[in-house]
């Protein structure tokens, strides 16, 4: 068994695609895990602040999750029941509805789909298109046009396709009303873009704009749900009640599960197409029920709010000590530390920009593209490696992969939180020292520096000197 474990990293490149995100940055072979702790094949232990990209609300192998899974296995119940009614499914839906925002819970429907967030997004898009007409969709992920703070809310209805007339004005006059979008997707906190919380006022403005035009508002709670941000669902910070919610990751209690919750008047009826063969995953539903109930009964969302606020205050002190820390932000236990090139005075996103008041001009305001701080991603990668050396697993996010993302489980103890802060601070200190010494550079830095020097030399020497040796 030891031989197999040791051979796993060596065999992986020959068996899997080159696009292996985590193994490149985290060259470990996990063999055991409990709570926030992962043990590698080499016997080293790590504090896991990645939490399965947020899917492990209760950490690894929580007793209530394992008990729920064993109960289903021992019962002899079918493990996949498609969309048939089962006791396990009924318990999951009952517990899920118990946690929903009040304005949605009393008239909610739930649709099970394939187990990924992409499946749920596709299902939500088809749902609102069937209800309002296939006129388009604003927001979401790479499949759609993203609507994200600090984008001006008026951009929602800025262009009527094919006419150039503002849809907001058209809605007032009754012209081209059918060309409004079918739905609007927002993330209360953008995760992959670098842990960017949307201000409550901005979300309320989006809700008002969509409600006035009978356009469904879809809240993507894939990463923010199940207590992660300090409320059970992140939209509850703003008091907004969406028409549709996309739920995945933590809702399955560490197992693959995705559902779409929506207002009953959007129900497509019997014409709805099937949504995947694995929509009846009984183990995931049992694990999800146990997780939802445990988070609710033990008030872990409130715990995440309090502990997250303390961690955020301490993390913000890093910007006073290190020039390479550009910003610290987040909500609850969804935190991000943005890094920049210490030698650069340019910051990709300043705190002032992220917390700026909404533009008052009626014209759409598109945020300025972030500055390409070419060394910030390298600094973040060094911080990630230094964290790993100190027994801390963190992820990276942001358009330039320059945001260190912390997603500890909701069960993290005060002592573990302190250890995370200490190890991260020490890692940033080590990375900053390395960055400040010109003779110390990573292979990537040397390669980029060499290429820049070559381009400069070729430009100075003319075309004859541009042939590579």
FENFEN-V281371 format. One record per backbone hydrogen bond with DSSP energy under -0.5 kcal/mol. NH is the residue of the N-H (numbers start at 1). CO is the residue of the C=O. E is the energy in kcal/mol with one decimal. If there is no record, write none. Layout:
nh = {NH & NH}
co = {CO & CO}
e = {E & E}
//
This chain:
nh = {5 & 6 & 7 & 8 & 8 & 9 & 11 & 12 & 13 & 14 & 15 & 15 & 16 & 20 & 21 & 24 & 25 & 26 & 28 & 30 & 31 & 32 & 34 & 35 & 37 & 38 & 39 & 40 & 41 & 43 & 46 & 47 & 48 & 48 & 49 & 49 & 53 & 54 & 54 & 55 & 55 & 56 & 57 & 59 & 60 & 62 & 65 & 66 & 67 & 68 & 69 & 70 & 71 & 72 & 73 & 74 & 75 & 76 & 76 & 77 & 81 & 84 & 90 & 91 & 92 & 93 & 94 & 95 & 96 & 97 & 98 & 99 & 99 & 100 & 100 & 104 & 105 & 106 & 107 & 108 & 109 & 111 & 113 & 114 & 120 & 121 & 122 & 123 & 124 & 125 & 126 & 127 & 128 & 129 & 130 & 131 & 132 & 133 & 135 & 138 & 139 & 140 & 144 & 145 & 146 & 148 & 151 & 152 & 155 & 156 & 157 & 158 & 160 & 161 & 163 & 164 & 167 & 168 & 170 & 171 & 172 & 173 & 174 & 175 & 177 & 179 & 180 & 182 & 183 & 184 & 185 & 186 & 188 & 190 & 191 & 194 & 195 & 195 & 196 & 197 & 198 & 203 & 204 & 205 & 206 & 207 & 208 & 209 & 210 & 211 & 212 & 213 & 213 & 214 & 215 & 216 & 216 & 218 & 218 & 219 & 219 & 220 & 220 & 221 & 221 & 225 & 226 & 227 & 228 & 229 & 229 & 230 & 236 & 237 & 238 & 239 & 240 & 242 & 243 & 244 & 245 & 246 & 247 & 247 & 250 & 250 & 251 & 252 & 253 & 254 & 254 & 255 & 257 & 259 & 260 & 261 & 262 & 263 & 264 & 266 & 267 & 271 & 272 & 279 & 281 & 282 & 282 & 283 & 285 & 286 & 287 & 288 & 289 & 290 & 291 & 292 & 293 & 294 & 295 & 296 & 297 & 298 & 299 & 300 & 301 & 303 & 304 & 305 & 306 & 307 & 308 & 309 & 310 & 311 & 312 & 313 & 314 & 315 & 316 & 317 & 317 & 318 & 319 & 320 & 321 & 321 & 322 & 325 & 326 & 326 & 327 & 329 & 331 & 333 & 334 & 335 & 336 & 337 & 338 & 338 & 339 & 340 & 342 & 344 & 354 & 355 & 356 & 366 & 367 & 373 & 374 & 376 & 377 & 379 & 380 & 381 & 382 & 383 & 384 & 385 & 386 & 387 & 388 & 389 & 390 & 390 & 391 & 392 & 393 & 394 & 395 & 397 & 398 & 399 & 401 & 403 & 404 & 404 & 405 & 405 & 406 & 407 & 407 & 410 & 412 & 417 & 418 & 419 & 420 & 421 & 422 & 423 & 424 & 425 & 426 & 427 & 428 & 429 & 430 & 431 & 432 & 433 & 434 & 435 & 436 & 437 & 437 & 438 & 440 & 441 & 446 & 447 & 448 & 449 & 450 & 451 & 452 & 453 & 454 & 455 & 456 & 457 & 458 & 459 & 460 & 461 & 462 & 465 & 466}
co = {1 & 2 & 3 & 4 & 5 & 5 & 7 & 8 & 9 & 11 & 11 & 12 & 12 & 18 & 19 & 20 & 21 & 22 & 26 & 28 & 39 & 39 & 37 & 60 & 34 & 46 & 32 & 44 & 29 & 40 & 38 & 391 & 36 & 46 & 47 & 393 & 50 & 50 & 51 & 51 & 52 & 51 & 55 & 56 & 35 & 59 & 62 & 62 & 63 & 64 & 65 & 66 & 67 & 68 & 69 & 70 & 71 & 72 & 73 & 72 & 280 & 81 & 86 & 87 & 88 & 89 & 90 & 91 & 92 & 93 & 94 & 95 & 96 & 96 & 97 & 101 & 101 & 102 & 104 & 105 & 262 & 260 & 258 & 275 & 116 & 117 & 118 & 119 & 120 & 121 & 122 & 123 & 124 & 125 & 126 & 127 & 128 & 129 & 133 & 183 & 145 & 185 & 141 & 137 & 144 & 146 & 148 & 365 & 152 & 153 & 154 & 155 & 165 & 159 & 160 & 160 & 157 & 157 & 166 & 167 & 168 & 169 & 170 & 170 & 174 & 176 & 177 & 136 & 136 & 216 & 138 & 218 & 186 & 196 & 189 & 191 & 190 & 191 & 190 & 195 & 188 & 199 & 200 & 201 & 202 & 203 & 204 & 205 & 206 & 207 & 208 & 209 & 210 & 211 & 210 & 182 & 214 & 184 & 216 & 217 & 244 & 186 & 218 & 219 & 246 & 221 & 232 & 232 & 225 & 224 & 231 & 227 & 233 & 234 & 235 & 235 & 235 & 240 & 217 & 217 & 261 & 219 & 245 & 259 & 222 & 248 & 248 & 249 & 250 & 55 & 249 & 252 & 115 & 247 & 111 & 245 & 109 & 243 & 107 & 263 & 264 & 268 & 269 & 276 & 278 & 79 & 280 & 79 & 281 & 282 & 283 & 284 & 285 & 286 & 287 & 288 & 289 & 290 & 291 & 292 & 293 & 294 & 296 & 295 & 295 & 299 & 300 & 301 & 302 & 303 & 304 & 305 & 306 & 307 & 308 & 309 & 310 & 311 & 312 & 313 & 314 & 315 & 316 & 317 & 317 & 318 & 318 & 322 & 324 & 338 & 338 & 336 & 334 & 228 & 331 & 406 & 329 & 404 & 327 & 336 & 402 & 324 & 340 & 341 & 350 & 351 & 353 & 364 & 365 & 371 & 372 & 373 & 373 & 375 & 376 & 377 & 378 & 379 & 380 & 381 & 382 & 383 & 384 & 385 & 386 & 387 & 388 & 387 & 47 & 392 & 405 & 403 & 192 & 193 & 398 & 397 & 337 & 402 & 395 & 403 & 335 & 49 & 405 & 57 & 409 & 413 & 414 & 415 & 416 & 417 & 418 & 419 & 420 & 421 & 422 & 423 & 424 & 425 & 426 & 427 & 428 & 429 & 430 & 431 & 432 & 433 & 434 & 436 & 437 & 439 & 442 & 443 & 444 & 445 & 446 & 447 & 448 & 449 & 450 & 451 & 452 & 453 & 454 & 455 & 456 & 457 & 458 & 462 & 463}
e = {-2.3 & -2.5 & -1.8 & -1.0 & -0.6 & -0.5 & -2.3 & -1.9 & -0.7 & -0.8 & -1.0 & -1.0 & -2.4 & -2.3 & -0.7 & -0.8 & -0.8 & -3.1 & -2.6 & -0.5 & -2.9 & -1.6 & -2.5 & -3.0 & -2.4 & -2.4 & -3.2 & -2.9 & -1.7 & -2.0 & -2.6 & -2.8 & -3.3 & -0.6 & -0.9 & -2.2 & -0.6 & -1.3 & -0.6 & -0.6 & -1.2 & -2.1 & -1.1 & -1.2 & -3.1 & -0.6 & -0.6 & -2.5 & -2.5 & -1.7 & -2.3 & -2.7 & -2.1 & -1.5 & -2.3 & -3.1 & -1.1 & -0.7 & -0.8 & -0.9 & -1.7 & -2.7 & -2.5 & -2.1 & -1.9 & -2.6 & -2.3 & -2.2 & -2.7 & -2.7 & -1.3 & -0.8 & -1.3 & -0.7 & -0.5 & -2.1 & -2.4 & -1.1 & -1.5 & -0.9 & -2.5 & -2.8 & -1.6 & -0.9 & -1.8 & -2.5 & -2.4 & -2.3 & -2.6 & -2.3 & -2.4 & -2.2 & -2.4 & -2.1 & -2.1 & -1.5 & -2.7 & -2.0 & -2.5 & -2.2 & -4.9 & -0.5 & -2.0 & -0.7 & -0.5 & -0.6 & -2.7 & -1.7 & -2.0 & -2.1 & -1.0 & -1.3 & -1.2 & -0.7 & -2.1 & -1.5 & -1.1 & -1.4 & -2.3 & -2.6 & -1.2 & -1.6 & -1.5 & -1.0 & -0.8 & -2.0 & -1.4 & -3.1 & -0.5 & -2.2 & -2.5 & -2.4 & -0.5 & -2.4 & -0.5 & -1.7 & -0.7 & -1.0 & -1.9 & -0.6 & -2.9 & -2.0 & -2.4 & -2.0 & -2.2 & -2.5 & -2.3 & -2.5 & -2.4 & -2.6 & -2.4 & -0.8 & -0.5 & -1.2 & -2.8 & -0.7 & -0.6 & -3.7 & -0.5 & -0.6 & -2.8 & -2.8 & -0.6 & -1.0 & -1.9 & -1.6 & -1.0 & -2.0 & -0.8 & -0.9 & -0.5 & -1.2 & -1.9 & -1.6 & -1.0 & -0.7 & -1.2 & -0.6 & -1.9 & -2.0 & -3.1 & -2.6 & -0.6 & -2.5 & -0.6 & -0.5 & -1.4 & -1.9 & -2.0 & -0.5 & -0.6 & -1.5 & -0.6 & -2.5 & -2.4 & -2.3 & -2.5 & -2.0 & -2.4 & -2.2 & -1.6 & -0.8 & -1.4 & -1.2 & -0.9 & -2.5 & -0.9 & -0.5 & -1.9 & -2.3 & -2.6 & -2.7 & -2.6 & -2.2 & -2.1 & -2.9 & -2.4 & -2.1 & -2.6 & -2.2 & -3.2 & -2.2 & -1.1 & -2.1 & -0.6 & -1.7 & -2.4 & -2.0 & -2.2 & -2.7 & -2.3 & -1.8 & -1.7 & -2.6 & -2.6 & -2.1 & -2.0 & -2.7 & -2.0 & -0.5 & -0.9 & -1.9 & -0.7 & -1.0 & -0.9 & -0.6 & -2.9 & -1.2 & -0.7 & -2.4 & -1.4 & -2.2 & -1.8 & -2.5 & -1.1 & -2.2 & -2.8 & -2.5 & -2.7 & -0.6 & -3.0 & -2.7 & -0.5 & -2.3 & -2.0 & -1.8 & -1.1 & -0.6 & -0.5 & -1.8 & -1.4 & -1.8 & -0.7 & -2.3 & -2.5 & -2.2 & -2.1 & -2.4 & -2.5 & -2.1 & -2.7 & -2.5 & -2.1 & -2.2 & -1.1 & -0.6 & -1.8 & -2.3 & -2.9 & -0.6 & -1.7 & -2.2 & -2.5 & -0.6 & -1.6 & -2.1 & -2.8 & -0.5 & -3.0 & -0.6 & -3.0 & -2.9 & -0.5 & -2.7 & -1.7 & -2.5 & -2.3 & -2.1 & -2.4 & -2.3 & -2.6 & -2.6 & -2.6 & -2.4 & -2.3 & -2.3 & -2.6 & -2.3 & -2.4 & -2.6 & -2.5 & -2.2 & -2.1 & -2.3 & -1.8 & -0.8 & -0.6 & -0.7 & -1.8 & -0.6 & -2.6 & -2.4 & -2.7 & -3.2 & -2.5 & -2.3 & -2.5 & -2.5 & -2.4 & -2.6 & -2.4 & -2.7 & -2.7 & -2.2 & -1.9 & -2.3 & -1.4 & -1.4 & -1.8}
//
